[in-house]
Amino acid sequence: MHRRAVLTTAVSGLGVLGAGCSAQTADTEPVVLDSVAVRNLDSQQHTVEVDVRRDGDPFVAETVSVAGRTDETPGRETVAAVVDGTDGEPAAYTLRTRFADEQEWMTTSVTNRLDTDCTSAEVRITESGALGTWMGSITDC
């Protein structure tokens, strides 16, 4: 399997995904970030801006367009990788996300909810077209 396919499977198949649209806090815990992906569950294509900060500094900034989900669209085609692995060192990560046509950013601290080896973050466009952030805990990254 290619790493991106594994990324897709890992993020979508995690047993523990917690919805989080929480605002950034000053005491963001250091985590090992494995990946950041954008997943579209809506039937419409969306373009999302993702700005990943590491210890407060710019780390990755991407604008990605993700196809809408249909009966004919395989799940992998509705996911775009933004971060696919890091150096494995713990850091305080913050995600800033927004639809490309909006002005206001949604800010979320990346957290490790189960104290596992590393964390995966997913920016998710819901079936109703809303933007949210999900965290997944990974035991072997």
A tleap script that builds the chain and sets N, CA, C and O, in Angstrom:
source leaprc.protein.ff14SB
mol = sequence {
  NMET HIE ARG ARG ALA VAL LEU THR THR ALA
  VAL SER GLY LEU GLY VAL LEU GLY ALA GLY
  CYS SER ALA GLN THR ALA ASP THR GLU PRO
  VAL VAL LEU ASP SER VAL ALA VAL ARG ASN
  LEU ASP SER GLN GLN HIE THR VAL GLU VAL
  ASP VAL ARG ARG ASP GLY ASP PRO PHE VAL
  ALA GLU THR VAL SER VAL ALA GLY ARG THR
  ASP GLU THR PRO GLY ARG GLU THR VAL ALA
  ALA VAL VAL ASP GLY THR ASP GLY GLU PRO
  ALA ALA TYR THR LEU ARG THR ARG PHE ALA
  ASP GLU GLN GLU TRP MET THR THR SER VAL
  THR ASN ARG LEU ASP THR ASP CYS THR SER
  ALA GLU VAL ARG ILE THR GLU SER GLY ALA
  LEU GLY THR TRP MET GLY SER ILE THR ASP
  CCYS
}
set mol.1.N position { 0.830 -1.187 0.000 }
set mol.1.CA position { 0.000 0.000 0.000 }
set mol.1.C position { 0.871 1.245 0.000 }
set mol.1.O position { 1.908 1.291 0.662 }
set mol.2.N position { 0.445 2.242 -0.739 }
set mol.2.CA position { 1.170 3.503 -0.720 }
set mol.2.C position { 0.898 4.234 0.578 }
set mol.2.O position { -0.142 4.041 1.207 }
set mol.3.N position { 1.855 5.087 0.982 }
set mol.3.CA position { 1.719 5.798 2.256 }
set mol.3.C position { 0.425 6.597 2.311 }
set mol.3.O position { -0.230 6.633 3.353 }
set mol.4.N position { 0.042 7.242 1.203 }
set mol.4.CA position { -1.191 8.038 1.216 }
set mol.4.C position { -2.414 7.141 1.376 }
set mol.4.O position { -3.384 7.531 2.026 }
set mol.5.N position { -2.380 5.964 0.799 }
set mol.5.CA position { -3.499 5.033 0.990 }
set mol.5.C position { -3.550 4.586 2.440 }
set mol.5.O position { -4.626 4.459 3.026 }
set mol.6.N position { -2.376 4.347 3.014 }
set mol.6.CA position { -2.318 3.978 4.427 }
set mol.6.C position { -2.817 5.132 5.270 }
set mol.6.O position { -3.565 4.927 6.226 }
set mol.7.N position { -2.410 6.347 4.924 }
set mol.7.CA position { -2.873 7.535 5.631 }
set mol.7.C position { -4.394 7.594 5.610 }
set mol.7.O position { -5.026 7.815 6.643 }
set mol.8.N position { -4.979 7.395 4.435 }
set mol.8.CA position { -6.425 7.437 4.314 }
set mol.8.C position { -7.071 6.374 5.176 }
set mol.8.O position { -8.037 6.648 5.889 }
set mol.9.N position { -6.548 5.171 5.116 }
set mol.9.CA position { -7.095 4.082 5.905 }
set mol.9.C position { -6.922 4.347 7.389 }
set mol.9.O position { -7.841 4.122 8.177 }
set mol.10.N position { -5.738 4.829 7.772 }
set mol.10.CA position { -5.458 5.057 9.188 }
set mol.10.C position { -6.380 6.115 9.764 }
set mol.10.O position { -6.929 5.942 10.852 }
set mol.11.N position { -6.551 7.208 9.039 }
set mol.11.CA position { -7.369 8.293 9.573 }
set mol.11.C position { -8.837 7.899 9.579 }
set mol.11.O position { -9.546 8.185 10.544 }
set mol.12.N position { -9.310 7.245 8.513 }
set mol.12.CA position { -10.730 6.920 8.465 }
set mol.12.C position { -11.071 5.708 9.306 }
set mol.12.O position { -12.219 5.553 9.721 }
set mol.13.N position { -10.092 4.835 9.570 }
set mol.13.CA position { -10.383 3.619 10.296 }
set mol.13.C position { -10.053 3.659 11.767 }
set mol.13.O position { -10.142 2.628 12.434 }
set mol.14.N position { -9.682 4.790 12.297 }
set mol.14.CA position { -9.341 4.872 13.711 }
set mol.14.C position { -10.563 4.625 14.573 }
set mol.14.O position { -11.646 5.141 14.298 }
set mol.15.N position { -10.384 3.847 15.599 }
set mol.15.CA position { -11.480 3.557 16.508 }
set mol.15.C position { -11.825 4.738 17.391 }
set mol.15.O position { -12.938 4.819 17.912 }
set mol.16.N position { -10.899 5.644 17.562 }
set mol.16.CA position { -11.155 6.781 18.447 }
set mol.16.C position { -10.933 8.053 17.660 }
set mol.16.O position { -9.797 8.478 17.448 }
set mol.17.N position { -12.004 8.644 17.238 }
set mol.17.CA position { -11.966 9.956 16.620 }
set mol.17.C position { -12.864 10.844 17.454 }
set mol.17.O position { -14.028 10.519 17.686 }
set mol.18.N position { -12.338 11.937 17.893 }
set mol.18.CA position { -13.152 12.838 18.701 }
set mol.18.C position { -13.375 14.128 17.961 }
set mol.18.O position { -12.425 14.758 17.497 }
set mol.19.N position { -14.595 14.518 17.849 }
set mol.19.CA position { -14.885 15.783 17.183 }
set mol.19.C position { -14.296 16.906 17.994 }
set mol.19.O position { -14.357 16.906 19.223 }
set mol.20.N position { -13.730 17.859 17.299 }
set mol.20.CA position { -13.165 18.971 18.029 }
set mol.20.C position { -13.176 20.223 17.205 }
set mol.20.O position { -12.496 20.299 16.182 }
set mol.21.N position { -13.903 21.172 17.611 }
set mol.21.CA position { -13.883 22.486 16.998 }
set mol.21.C position { -13.460 23.475 18.063 }
set mol.21.O position { -13.897 24.626 18.077 }
set mol.22.N position { -12.609 23.011 18.948 }
set mol.22.CA position { -12.222 23.826 20.083 }
set mol.22.C position { -11.235 24.904 19.681 }
set mol.22.O position { -10.457 24.739 18.742 }
set mol.23.N position { -11.281 25.972 20.383 }
set mol.23.CA position { -10.349 27.065 20.132 }
set mol.23.C position { -8.991 26.725 20.729 }
set mol.23.O position { -8.888 25.946 21.677 }
set mol.24.N position { -7.964 27.318 20.161 }
set mol.24.CA position { -6.610 27.096 20.652 }
set mol.24.C position { -6.480 27.619 22.078 }
set mol.24.O position { -7.016 28.671 22.427 }
set mol.25.N position { -5.760 26.864 22.883 }
set mol.25.CA position { -5.481 27.323 24.232 }
set mol.25.C position { -3.997 27.620 24.345 }
set mol.25.O position { -3.198 27.125 23.551 }
set mol.26.N position { -3.631 28.421 25.321 }
set mol.26.CA position { -2.239 28.817 25.496 }
set mol.26.C position { -1.367 27.646 25.935 }
set mol.26.O position { -0.153 27.671 25.729 }
set mol.27.N position { -1.964 26.622 26.534 }
set mol.27.CA position { -1.183 25.499 27.043 }
set mol.27.C position { -1.301 24.265 26.143 }
set mol.27.O position { -1.549 23.162 26.629 }
set mol.28.N position { -1.125 24.450 24.846 }
set mol.28.CA position { -1.163 23.349 23.895 }
set mol.28.C position { -0.056 22.364 24.230 }
set mol.28.O position { 1.108 22.746 24.347 }
set mol.29.N position { -0.423 21.084 24.386 }
set mol.29.CA position { 0.551 20.053 24.727 }
set mol.29.C position { 1.377 19.639 23.508 }
set mol.29.O position { 0.853 19.598 22.395 }
set mol.30.N position { 2.643 19.337 23.702 }
set mol.30.CA position { 3.426 18.792 22.598 }
set mol.30.C position { 2.929 17.388 22.239 }
set mol.30.O position { 2.649 16.575 23.120 }
set mol.31.N position { 2.825 17.118 20.939 }
set mol.31.CA position { 2.445 15.802 20.425 }
set mol.31.C position { 3.354 15.464 19.251 }
set mol.31.O position { 3.987 16.349 18.675 }
set mol.32.N position { 3.416 14.199 18.902 }
set mol.32.CA position { 4.078 13.786 17.665 }
set mol.32.C position { 2.979 13.737 16.611 }
set mol.32.O position { 2.049 12.938 16.715 }
set mol.33.N position { 3.086 14.583 15.609 }
set mol.33.CA position { 2.072 14.664 14.561 }
set mol.33.C position { 2.447 13.723 13.429 }
set mol.33.O position { 3.518 13.850 12.836 }
set mol.34.N position { 1.563 12.777 13.129 }
set mol.34.CA position { 1.791 11.840 12.031 }
set mol.34.C position { 1.274 12.388 10.710 }
set mol.34.O position { 1.954 12.290 9.688 }
set mol.35.N position { 0.077 12.964 10.722 }
set mol.35.CA position { -0.509 13.402 9.463 }
set mol.35.C position { -1.627 14.407 9.686 }
set mol.35.O position { -2.218 14.498 10.762 }
set mol.36.N position { -1.892 15.161 8.621 }
set mol.36.CA position { -3.054 16.037 8.556 }
set mol.36.C position { -3.669 15.809 7.180 }
set mol.36.O position { -2.979 15.871 6.163 }
set mol.37.N position { -4.972 15.544 7.160 }
set mol.37.CA position { -5.671 15.318 5.897 }
set mol.37.C position { -6.964 16.109 5.889 }
set mol.37.O position { -7.487 16.485 6.938 }
set mol.38.N position { -7.474 16.357 4.686 }
set mol.38.CA position { -8.787 16.976 4.515 }
set mol.38.C position { -9.687 15.917 3.890 }
set mol.38.O position { -9.358 15.360 2.842 }
set mol.39.N position { -10.822 15.637 4.531 }
set mol.39.CA position { -11.784 14.642 4.038 }
set mol.39.C position { -13.116 15.333 3.761 }
set mol.39.O position { -13.622 16.081 4.597 }
set mol.40.N position { -13.672 15.079 2.592 }
set mol.40.CA position { -14.941 15.675 2.209 }
set mol.40.C position { -16.039 14.613 2.224 }
set mol.40.O position { -16.009 13.677 1.425 }
set mol.41.N position { -16.999 14.753 3.123 }
set mol.41.CA position { -18.149 13.858 3.189 }
set mol.41.C position { -19.362 14.459 2.492 }
set mol.41.O position { -20.396 13.801 2.373 }
set mol.42.N position { -19.248 15.698 2.032 }
set mol.42.CA position { -20.329 16.388 1.339 }
set mol.42.C position { -20.351 15.967 -0.134 }
set mol.42.O position { -19.353 15.472 -0.657 }
set mol.43.N position { -21.464 16.161 -0.780 }
set mol.43.CA position { -21.573 15.798 -2.196 }
set mol.43.C position { -20.988 16.873 -3.111 }
set mol.43.O position { -20.795 16.624 -4.301 }
set mol.44.N position { -20.705 18.049 -2.583 }
set mol.44.CA position { -20.134 19.139 -3.371 }
set mol.44.C position { -18.619 19.203 -3.186 }
set mol.44.O position { -18.107 18.898 -2.109 }
set mol.45.N position { -17.907 19.602 -4.240 }
set mol.45.CA position { -16.474 19.834 -4.119 }
set mol.45.C position { -16.258 21.068 -3.253 }
set mol.45.O position { -17.030 22.025 -3.320 }
set mol.46.N position { -15.196 21.044 -2.432 }
set mol.46.CA position { -14.859 22.191 -1.592 }
set mol.46.C position { -13.361 22.462 -1.678 }
set mol.46.O position { -12.559 21.551 -1.883 }
set mol.47.N position { -13.004 23.731 -1.517 }
set mol.47.CA position { -11.610 24.135 -1.437 }
set mol.47.C position { -11.375 24.677 -0.029 }
set mol.47.O position { -12.083 25.568 0.442 }
set mol.48.N position { -10.359 24.113 0.629 }
set mol.48.CA position { -10.082 24.429 2.029 }
set mol.48.C position { -8.639 24.913 2.162 }
set mol.48.O position { -7.728 24.360 1.546 }
set mol.49.N position { -8.446 25.942 2.967 }
set mol.49.CA position { -7.107 26.405 3.312 }
set mol.49.C position { -6.743 25.829 4.670 }
set mol.49.O position { -7.518 25.921 5.621 }
set mol.50.N position { -5.555 25.234 4.754 }
set mol.50.CA position { -5.074 24.638 6.001 }
set mol.50.C position { -3.722 25.245 6.315 }
set mol.50.O position { -2.807 25.210 5.493 }
set mol.51.N position { -3.601 25.801 7.512 }
set mol.51.CA position { -2.360 26.411 7.978 }
set mol.51.C position { -1.961 25.676 9.258 }
set mol.51.O position { -2.628 25.803 10.285 }
set mol.52.N position { -0.875 24.910 9.192 }
set mol.52.CA position { -0.396 24.139 10.344 }
set mol.52.C position { 0.744 24.924 10.979 }
set mol.52.O position { 1.715 25.282 10.311 }
set mol.53.N position { 0.615 25.184 12.272 }
set mol.53.CA position { 1.657 25.881 13.038 }
set mol.53.C position { 2.346 24.892 13.963 }
set mol.53.O position { 1.692 24.054 14.585 }
set mol.54.N position { 3.658 24.991 14.053 }
set mol.54.CA position { 4.450 24.135 14.945 }
set mol.54.C position { 5.158 25.043 15.936 }
set mol.54.O position { 5.960 25.892 15.546 }
set mol.55.N position { 4.862 24.865 17.217 }
set mol.55.CA position { 5.415 25.730 18.265 }
set mol.55.C position { 5.218 27.204 17.933 }
set mol.55.O position { 6.081 28.036 18.213 }
set mol.56.N position { 4.064 27.517 17.329 }
set mol.56.CA position { 3.704 28.891 17.005 }
set mol.56.C position { 4.230 29.404 15.683 }
set mol.56.O position { 3.821 30.475 15.235 }
set mol.57.N position { 5.134 28.662 15.040 }
set mol.57.CA position { 5.724 29.085 13.776 }
set mol.57.C position { 5.041 28.392 12.603 }
set mol.57.O position { 4.555 27.270 12.750 }
set mol.58.N position { 4.998 29.048 11.431 }
set mol.58.CA position { 4.424 28.385 10.255 }
set mol.58.C position { 5.152 27.072 9.963 }
set mol.58.O position { 6.381 27.019 10.009 }
set mol.59.N position { 4.401 26.025 9.666 }
set mol.59.CA position { 4.965 24.707 9.364 }
set mol.59.C position { 4.564 24.263 7.963 }
set mol.59.O position { 5.424 23.957 7.137 }
set mol.60.N position { 3.272 24.228 7.694 }
set mol.60.CA position { 2.757 23.885 6.363 }
set mol.60.C position { 1.523 24.735 6.109 }
set mol.60.O position { 0.661 24.864 6.978 }
set mol.61.N position { 1.440 25.312 4.920 }
set mol.61.CA position { 0.238 26.033 4.498 }
set mol.61.C position { -0.150 25.495 3.120 }
set mol.61.O position { 0.631 25.563 2.170 }
set mol.62.N position { -1.350 24.967 3.029 }
set mol.62.CA position { -1.822 24.382 1.776 }
set mol.62.C position { -3.257 24.816 1.513 }
set mol.62.O position { -4.046 25.008 2.438 }
set mol.63.N position { -3.574 24.964 0.246 }
set mol.63.CA position { -4.952 25.118 -0.197 }
set mol.63.C position { -5.257 23.891 -1.035 }
set mol.63.O position { -4.591 23.635 -2.039 }
set mol.64.N position { -6.270 23.128 -0.620 }
set mol.64.CA position { -6.593 21.878 -1.309 }
set mol.64.C position { -8.048 21.873 -1.739 }
set mol.64.O position { -8.929 22.331 -1.011 }
set mol.65.N position { -8.288 21.348 -2.933 }
set mol.65.CA position { -9.646 21.124 -3.413 }
set mol.65.C position { -9.921 19.636 -3.300 }
set mol.65.O position { -9.119 18.804 -3.726 }
set mol.66.N position { -11.069 19.316 -2.719 }
set mol.66.CA position { -11.409 17.917 -2.486 }
set mol.66.C position { -12.752 17.641 -3.164 }
set mol.66.O position { -13.737 18.347 -2.950 }
set mol.67.N position { -12.757 16.593 -3.987 }
set mol.67.CA position { -13.964 16.219 -4.723 }
set mol.67.C position { -15.110 15.912 -3.776 }
set mol.67.O position { -14.903 15.507 -2.632 }
set mol.68.N position { -16.314 16.110 -4.272 }
set mol.68.CA position { -17.498 15.751 -3.510 }
set mol.68.C position { -17.682 14.243 -3.527 }
set mol.68.O position { -17.278 13.562 -4.469 }
set mol.69.N position { -18.287 13.743 -2.488 }
set mol.69.CA position { -18.511 12.295 -2.363 }
set mol.69.C position { -19.802 11.918 -3.092 }
set mol.69.O position { -20.848 12.537 -2.898 }
set mol.70.N position { -19.701 10.896 -3.928 }
set mol.70.CA position { -20.867 10.356 -4.622 }
set mol.70.C position { -20.826 8.839 -4.508 }
set mol.70.O position { -19.855 8.280 -3.999 }
set mol.71.N position { -21.859 8.183 -4.970 }
set mol.71.CA position { -21.868 6.718 -4.960 }
set mol.71.C position { -20.751 6.153 -5.819 }
set mol.71.O position { -20.257 5.057 -5.554 }
set mol.72.N position { -20.345 6.896 -6.855 }
set mol.72.CA position { -19.294 6.433 -7.753 }
set mol.72.C position { -17.891 6.868 -7.326 }
set mol.72.O position { -16.902 6.388 -7.881 }
set mol.73.N position { -17.796 7.763 -6.355 }
set mol.73.CA position { -16.495 8.295 -5.932 }
set mol.73.C position { -15.908 7.433 -4.827 }
set mol.73.O position { -16.446 7.392 -3.721 }
set mol.74.N position { -14.792 6.735 -5.119 }
set mol.74.CA position { -14.140 5.972 -4.040 }
set mol.74.C position { -13.697 6.911 -2.923 }
set mol.74.O position { -13.385 8.075 -3.177 }
set mol.75.N position { -13.670 6.415 -1.697 }
set mol.75.CA position { -13.320 7.225 -0.538 }
set mol.75.C position { -12.000 7.944 -0.646 }
set mol.75.O position { -11.875 9.075 -0.177 }
set mol.76.N position { -10.990 7.304 -1.265 }
set mol.76.CA position { -9.672 7.933 -1.372 }
set mol.76.C position { -9.691 9.219 -2.163 }
set mol.76.O position { -8.885 10.114 -1.909 }
set mol.77.N position { -10.601 9.329 -3.120 }
set mol.77.CA position { -10.643 10.520 -3.968 }
set mol.77.C position { -11.249 11.718 -3.258 }
set mol.77.O position { -11.180 12.836 -3.769 }
set mol.78.N position { -11.838 11.508 -2.097 }
set mol.78.CA position { -12.419 12.618 -1.352 }
set mol.78.C position { -11.529 13.018 -0.177 }
set mol.78.O position { -11.984 13.681 0.755 }
set mol.79.N position { -10.251 12.609 -0.224 }
set mol.79.CA position { -9.287 12.928 0.830 }
set mol.79.C position { -8.045 13.536 0.176 }
set mol.79.O position { -7.588 13.072 -0.868 }
set mol.80.N position { -7.511 14.581 0.810 }
set mol.80.CA position { -6.256 15.191 0.365 }
set mol.80.C position { -5.303 15.270 1.546 }
set mol.80.O position { -5.663 15.775 2.609 }
set mol.81.N position { -4.085 14.770 1.361 }
set mol.81.CA position { -3.073 14.847 2.419 }
set mol.81.C position { -2.460 16.241 2.441 }
set mol.81.O position { -2.138 16.803 1.395 }
set mol.82.N position { -2.300 16.796 3.643 }
set mol.82.CA position { -1.655 18.095 3.826 }
set mol.82.C position { -0.285 17.883 4.465 }
set mol.82.O position { 0.706 18.455 4.010 }
set mol.83.N position { -0.222 17.063 5.515 }
set mol.83.CA position { 1.030 16.664 6.158 }
set mol.83.C position { 1.058 15.153 6.131 }
set mol.83.O position { 0.103 14.498 6.548 }
set mol.84.N position { 2.153 14.600 5.641 }
set mol.84.CA position { 2.295 13.146 5.556 }
set mol.84.C position { 3.591 12.749 6.251 }
set mol.84.O position { 4.580 12.403 5.604 }
set mol.85.N position { 3.569 12.806 7.593 }
set mol.85.CA position { 4.750 12.493 8.389 }
set mol.85.C position { 5.518 13.745 8.772 }
set mol.85.O position { 5.532 14.734 8.039 }
set mol.86.N position { 6.156 13.685 9.935 }
set mol.86.CA position { 7.018 14.771 10.411 }
set mol.86.C position { 8.309 14.138 10.899 }
set mol.86.O position { 8.563 12.962 10.637 }
set mol.87.N position { 9.120 14.904 11.603 }
set mol.87.CA position { 10.405 14.382 12.079 }
set mol.87.C position { 10.277 13.486 13.307 }
set mol.87.O position { 11.280 12.961 13.792 }
set mol.88.N position { 9.060 13.303 13.817 }
set mol.88.CA position { 8.849 12.431 14.968 }
set mol.88.C position { 9.128 13.073 16.309 }
set mol.88.O position { 9.013 12.415 17.344 }
set mol.89.N position { 9.491 14.337 16.312 }
set mol.89.CA position { 9.753 15.046 17.566 }
set mol.89.C position { 8.477 15.717 18.062 }
set mol.89.O position { 7.749 16.314 17.269 }
set mol.90.N position { 8.195 15.628 19.362 }
set mol.90.CA position { 7.007 16.285 19.905 }
set mol.90.C position { 7.087 17.806 19.744 }
set mol.90.O position { 8.149 18.408 19.903 }
set mol.91.N position { 5.964 18.397 19.433 }
set mol.91.CA position { 5.850 19.850 19.309 }
set mol.91.C position { 4.394 20.226 19.551 }
set mol.91.O position { 3.505 19.377 19.493 }
set mol.92.N position { 4.161 21.501 19.822 }
set mol.92.CA position { 2.796 22.006 19.985 }
set mol.92.C position { 2.289 22.426 18.610 }
set mol.92.O position { 2.791 23.385 18.024 }
set mol.93.N position { 1.289 21.703 18.097 }
set mol.93.CA position { 0.740 21.977 16.769 }
set mol.93.C position { -0.633 22.625 16.892 }
set mol.93.O position { -1.444 22.267 17.747 }
set mol.94.N position { -0.863 23.586 16.014 }
set mol.94.CA position { -2.152 24.246 15.911 }
set mol.94.C position { -2.587 24.212 14.449 }
set mol.94.O position { -1.780 24.450 13.550 }
set mol.95.N position { -3.855 23.917 14.217 }
set mol.95.CA position { -4.422 23.942 12.869 }
set mol.95.C position { -5.307 25.167 12.731 }
set mol.95.O position { -6.154 25.437 13.582 }
set mol.96.N position { -5.100 25.900 11.652 }
set mol.96.CA position { -6.025 26.967 11.290 }
set mol.96.C position { -6.635 26.546 9.974 }
set mol.96.O position { -5.915 26.239 9.023 }
set mol.97.N position { -7.962 26.528 9.908 }
set mol.97.CA position { -8.645 26.059 8.708 }
set mol.97.C position { -9.788 27.002 8.354 }
set mol.97.O position { -10.368 27.667 9.213 }
set mol.98.N position { -10.089 27.037 7.063 }
set mol.98.CA position { -11.249 27.786 6.580 }
set mol.98.C position { -11.530 27.375 5.139 }
set mol.98.O position { -10.646 26.899 4.426 }
set mol.99.N position { -12.783 27.571 4.728 }
set mol.99.CA position { -13.094 27.423 3.313 }
set mol.99.C position { -12.423 28.573 2.582 }
set mol.99.O position { -12.322 29.675 3.120 }
set mol.100.N position { -11.963 28.327 1.361 }
set mol.100.CA position { -11.193 29.325 0.623 }
set mol.100.C position { -11.959 30.622 0.391 }
set mol.100.O position { -11.345 31.677 0.229 }
set mol.101.N position { -13.276 30.563 0.372 }
set mol.101.CA position { -14.066 31.771 0.118 }
set mol.101.C position { -14.516 32.476 1.399 }
set mol.101.O position { -15.351 33.379 1.344 }
set mol.102.N position { -13.973 32.072 2.548 }
set mol.102.CA position { -14.341 32.697 3.823 }
set mol.102.C position { -13.166 33.489 4.384 }
set mol.102.O position { -12.012 33.247 4.029 }
set mol.103.N position { -13.477 34.439 5.264 }
set mol.103.CA position { -12.452 35.289 5.857 }
set mol.103.C position { -11.958 34.775 7.203 }
set mol.103.O position { -10.777 34.908 7.523 }
set mol.104.N position { -12.853 34.188 7.993 }
set mol.104.CA position { -12.526 33.818 9.366 }
set mol.104.C position { -11.918 32.418 9.454 }
set mol.104.O position { -12.424 31.474 8.846 }
set mol.105.N position { -10.828 32.294 10.217 }
set mol.105.CA position { -10.171 31.018 10.447 }
set mol.105.C position { -10.789 30.310 11.649 }
set mol.105.O position { -11.200 30.961 12.610 }
set mol.106.N position { -10.854 28.992 11.599 }
set mol.106.CA position { -11.191 28.167 12.752 }
set mol.106.C position { -9.852 27.643 13.272 }
set mol.106.O position { -9.078 27.071 12.505 }
set mol.107.N position { -9.569 27.828 14.556 }
set mol.107.CA position { -8.296 27.425 15.135 }
set mol.107.C position { -8.507 26.286 16.119 }
set mol.107.O position { -9.374 26.357 16.990 }
set mol.108.N position { -7.700 25.226 15.973 }
set mol.108.CA position { -7.811 24.042 16.811 }
set mol.108.C position { -6.427 23.587 17.238 }
set mol.108.O position { -5.511 23.525 16.418 }
set mol.109.N position { -6.272 23.273 18.504 }
set mol.109.CA position { -5.021 22.696 18.999 }
set mol.109.C position { -5.031 21.196 18.707 }
set mol.109.O position { -6.046 20.527 18.901 }
set mol.110.N position { -3.907 20.677 18.244 }
set mol.110.CA position { -3.785 19.241 18.008 }
set mol.110.C position { -3.507 18.582 19.352 }
set mol.110.O position { -2.547 18.931 20.039 }
set mol.111.N position { -4.350 17.634 19.718 }
set mol.111.CA position { -4.208 16.970 21.008 }
set mol.111.C position { -4.127 15.461 20.821 }
set mol.111.O position { -4.597 14.916 19.822 }
set mol.112.N position { -3.530 14.806 21.787 }
set mol.112.CA position { -3.458 13.347 21.806 }
set mol.112.C position { -4.385 12.884 22.911 }
set mol.112.O position { -4.029 12.941 24.089 }
set mol.113.N position { -5.552 12.434 22.549 }
set mol.113.CA position { -6.604 12.122 23.513 }
set mol.113.C position { -6.343 10.860 24.317 }
set mol.113.O position { -6.879 10.717 25.416 }
set mol.114.N position { -5.535 9.939 23.802 }
set mol.114.CA position { -5.337 8.659 24.493 }
set mol.114.C position { -3.893 8.404 24.898 }
set mol.114.O position { -3.553 7.282 25.273 }
set mol.115.N position { -3.043 9.412 24.830 }
set mol.115.CA position { -1.638 9.265 25.210 }
set mol.115.C position { -0.970 8.126 24.444 }
set mol.115.O position { -0.281 7.295 25.036 }
set mol.116.N position { -1.174 8.090 23.129 }
set mol.116.CA position { -0.549 7.090 22.267 }
set mol.116.C position { 0.717 7.667 21.656 }
set mol.116.O position { 1.114 8.789 21.971 }
set mol.117.N position { 1.358 6.884 20.768 }
set mol.117.CA position { 2.628 7.305 20.179 }
set mol.117.C position { 2.521 8.609 19.394 }
set mol.117.O position { 3.403 9.463 19.485 }
set mol.118.N position { 1.456 8.762 18.634 }
set mol.118.CA position { 1.328 9.990 17.848 }
set mol.118.C position { -0.130 10.279 17.531 }
set mol.118.O position { -1.030 9.502 17.851 }
set mol.119.N position { -0.329 11.419 16.893 }
set mol.119.CA position { -1.671 11.921 16.614 }
set mol.119.C position { -1.815 12.221 15.138 }
set mol.119.O position { -0.876 12.671 14.482 }
set mol.120.N position { -3.000 11.964 14.632 }
set mol.120.CA position { -3.356 12.298 13.265 }
set mol.120.C position { -4.532 13.262 13.328 }
set mol.120.O position { -5.458 13.070 14.116 }
set mol.121.N position { -4.496 14.293 12.500 }
set mol.121.CA position { -5.593 15.270 12.483 }
set mol.121.C position { -6.291 15.202 11.131 }
set mol.121.O position { -5.666 15.005 10.089 }
set mol.122.N position { -7.604 15.372 11.187 }
set mol.122.CA position { -8.386 15.371 9.958 }
set mol.122.C position { -9.292 16.579 9.953 }
set mol.122.O position { -10.082 16.781 10.875 }
set mol.123.N position { -9.175 17.379 8.915 }
set mol.123.CA position { -10.094 18.476 8.682 }
set mol.123.C position { -11.234 17.853 7.889 }
set mol.123.O position { -11.031 17.335 6.791 }
set mol.124.N position { -12.424 17.908 8.452 }
set mol.124.CA position { -13.537 17.174 7.850 }
set mol.124.C position { -14.638 18.127 7.415 }
set mol.124.O position { -15.084 18.987 8.174 }
set mol.125.N position { -15.063 17.946 6.163 }
set mol.125.CA position { -16.229 18.648 5.641 }
set mol.125.C position { -17.391 17.677 5.800 }
set mol.125.O position { -17.401 16.603 5.199 }
set mol.126.N position { -18.359 18.059 6.607 }
set mol.126.CA position { -19.460 17.154 6.928 }
set mol.126.C position { -20.435 17.033 5.757 }
set mol.126.O position { -20.346 17.770 4.775 }
set mol.127.N position { -21.352 16.099 5.883 }
set mol.127.CA position { -22.364 15.888 4.844 }
set mol.127.C position { -23.217 17.132 4.620 }
set mol.127.O position { -23.790 17.308 3.544 }
set mol.128.N position { -23.304 17.989 5.621 }
set mol.128.CA position { -24.073 19.226 5.479 }
set mol.128.C position { -23.210 20.401 5.010 }
set mol.128.O position { -23.703 21.522 4.891 }
set mol.129.N position { -21.920 20.148 4.742 }
set mol.129.CA position { -21.039 21.190 4.232 }
set mol.129.C position { -20.377 22.043 5.293 }
set mol.129.O position { -19.809 23.087 4.973 }
set mol.130.N position { -20.434 21.625 6.559 }
set mol.130.CA position { -19.774 22.362 7.641 }
set mol.130.C position { -18.329 21.871 7.784 }
set mol.130.O position { -18.006 20.742 7.413 }
set mol.131.N position { -17.480 22.723 8.321 }
set mol.131.CA position { -16.069 22.396 8.512 }
set mol.131.C position { -15.810 22.062 9.970 }
set mol.131.O position { -16.243 22.798 10.856 }
set mol.132.N position { -15.109 20.961 10.237 }
set mol.132.CA position { -14.768 20.562 11.590 }
set mol.132.C position { -13.390 19.930 11.628 }
set mol.132.O position { -12.783 19.697 10.583 }
set mol.133.N position { -12.895 19.651 12.817 }
set mol.133.CA position { -11.583 19.035 12.990 }
set mol.133.C position { -11.715 17.821 13.883 }
set mol.133.O position { -12.392 17.869 14.910 }
set mol.134.N position { -11.073 16.736 13.497 }
set mol.134.CA position { -11.085 15.480 14.241 }
set mol.134.C position { -9.657 15.080 14.545 }
set mol.134.O position { -8.759 15.322 13.739 }
set mol.135.N position { -9.436 14.471 15.697 }
set mol.135.CA position { -8.123 13.963 16.089 }
set mol.135.C position { -8.202 12.456 16.210 }
set mol.135.O position { -9.203 11.916 16.680 }
set mol.136.N position { -7.147 11.774 15.786 }
set mol.136.CA position { -7.070 10.338 15.937 }
set mol.136.C position { -5.781 9.973 16.645 }
set mol.136.O position { -4.729 10.554 16.377 }
set mol.137.N position { -5.862 9.033 17.530 }
set mol.137.CA position { -4.687 8.561 18.260 }
set mol.137.C position { -4.155 7.315 17.572 }
set mol.137.O position { -4.914 6.392 17.277 }
set mol.138.N position { -2.859 7.288 17.317 }
set mol.138.CA position { -2.231 6.181 16.608 }
set mol.138.C position { -1.195 5.551 17.512 }
set mol.138.O position { -0.384 6.252 18.117 }
set mol.139.N position { -1.215 4.226 17.609 }
set mol.139.CA position { -0.296 3.552 18.527 }
set mol.139.C position { 1.045 3.233 17.898 }
set mol.139.O position { 2.015 3.040 18.631 }
set mol.140.N position { 1.152 3.169 16.595 }
set mol.140.CA position { 2.422 2.826 15.965 }
set mol.140.C position { 2.602 3.688 14.722 }
set mol.140.O position { 1.991 3.437 13.682 }
set mol.141.N position { 3.448 4.705 14.843 }
set mol.141.CA position { 3.613 5.589 13.684 }
set mol.141.C position { 5.051 5.702 13.247 }
set mol.141.O position { 5.351 6.410 12.285 }
savepdb mol mol.pdb
quit
